[in-house]
Amino acid sequence: MNDRFFPGNDTIDVAVIGGGAAGMMAAIAAAQAGASVTVLEPNAVLGRKLRITGKGRCNVTNDCSAAEVMDNVTKNPRFLTGALYRFTPADVMSFFEERGVPLKTERGRRVFPVSDRAADISRAMEKEMELLGVSVVHTKAVSLRLSESGCTGVRTEDGDLPAKAVIVATGGASYPATGSRGDGYRFAAQAGMKVIPPTPSLIPVVTKENNAPLSGLSLKNVTLRVFRGEKLIFSEMGEMLFTHFGVSGPLVLSASAHMRESMAGYRMFIDLKPALDEATLDARLVSDLKKYAQRDFLNALSDLLPQKLIDPVIALSGIDPRKKAGALTREERRRLGGILKAYPLTPVRFRPIDEAIITSGGVDVSGIHTKTMMSKTVPGLFFAGEVIDVDAYTGGYNLQIAFSTGAAAGKCAAEFAMQKE
């Protein structure tokens, strides 16, 4: 790929700011539509954030319908209707498999490359860009070129790049080390567009309780419920993880999308035995306590709980750990069952935004055309990916949004540019 350009070059059709998932897909779609395309990316490599997603495995999408993707979008799902139906999860899967990246579907219909290497996804997109003649310039975009007629290009640290259309695909404010520093919000503000202040989403949660003794404990097939006051705002079964600062893992990340940074009034409860109703759980407790009747209560729960969790559960129950298991009263058994069905945690804050998987907030969707991803007030200015105020649960949905909005922005930017000839 060409990695240089010089001030004074002829005007290109489409400039894409950002070489991540959305930016690369936008560049590919624009080039497929016949446009001349240049991608501006300050990092030495493309797809830097893409390469670390899914713990380096890359959860490419979710093997579901466009409608099901929208069901998992927590912010502005209706805005995405057009983009998701025009470039569906099935289309994303076909795109990569047709370019030599076999995929597999795992639990929760999460789709990964068979190789478990996120770099294979990024390389497939880079190769497609190269085949289509997309230029990549490793420089930092400083500002937009704006005129009364709309957006006319990009000013960079190395000079101006005139363009008939510009796509902003800079990501949000999470993982700043990968280049997502919120530059796109600044570009949108420069163009007079409204920006919803960014907040972390899909992020670990710090709790009041000292969970250091539980650090590293992974819980599977549990249900996490989150209340704000008396209102249940989240309930889902899955996996979660205790850490030295609090809790993380898929359930916690998804729950965080429903929470605000101000944690006043929030309470979390873990149902450690969601498959058992209260009566069935009580029968199980009767059986286990009878089995270990002559042991201290402290040593009678190993069949029921992970070893690390026994001491905290006993402490919450208020039962003497040295009491013989067979001597527990009905009331004590009831208290124990209550803790197993609702192990309490008190969230106090999110971890820093640079630990968030995605950013909630961004360019207000009311200022963007849903079909084209073009600004309603600045002709020739398009947006794609996380820079827009849309976000979803974990499970491949956020990358699907990036690919779908990127494809829509790229195709429509190319059409806009070529109409100006």
Summary of the structure (lengths in Angstrom):
residues: 421
radius of gyration: 25.3
end to end distance: 25.3
largest distance: 88.0
contacts: 1541
relative contact order: 0.20
helix: 37%
strand: 28%
